[in-house]
Amino acid sequence: MISSLRKAAAAVLAAAVIASGCASGSVPAQTSPAAETTSAQAAAAETTEKYEKGENPVRTAEELAGKKVIALTFDDGPNTGVTNEILDLVEEYGIKVSFYVVGQNINPDTAEVMQRAHSLGCEINSHSFTHSYMNEMSAEDIKDEMSHTAQLIYDTVGEYPKFFRPPYIAVNETMFNCIDLPFISGIGCNDWDDSVSVEKRVRFLTEKCPEGCIILMHDAANNEKTAEAVRQSIPVMLENGFEFVTTSELFIAKGITPTSDGIVYSYATENGMK
Ligand SMILES: [Zn+2]
């Protein structure tokens, strides 16, 4: 059963890798996660205690009952520009979104942005340490990517990541065996490609995202078009009755317990697919 699900997921992924490869110039780092983590951990520890650390409350199934839930998620941050612009909207509208952060992007300045996100009730999840093709890595390197990023996130916001988004949505059996977080993909509009206009992004967000889905966007440092599209789309989506929830809350609302066993979720359904 699992094996056939994996095959189905792999087929979908083959297309997804091309469609949502987030080729946003995140060049795999040459330095090891361990070397970079030490300085980044020090950076996280140095940030002022402006924001409270710890477990964020998660809404219950009862609190989410009857709501038209949708999970808006952002990859490739944190940074002090676009991530903060998204957070300004989160704050203005009182909504929750999820960030899938790249460990090597965490430094004293971006750590504070992560803390701001966490303090606004957003969920901070893992998008690896170096943003490399992890399906080409050894088991040991995969585990290093995950543990260093998880520890950095914990040191920064006081909560471990609950979900993992594979870079380029590239996955294999070794990754499923080594990573004990549910794998999350989502539906996107190639917003890592600068040639996709703001109008197209807005149309995608306001017309193509169904209830129960995970929306995969990118808060990469230069992605102003996505910040603008989200700015235009949130009021329309709220008008359309959507409730913005974290990745955790999406599954809770749908009564699904996501597994880390060979499924890559784009929707809060049993097999991750619509
Ligand atoms: Zn990415």
Residues whose N, C-alpha, C, O or C-beta is under 5 A from the ligand:
A	BS01	ZN	C22 D75 D76 P167 Y168
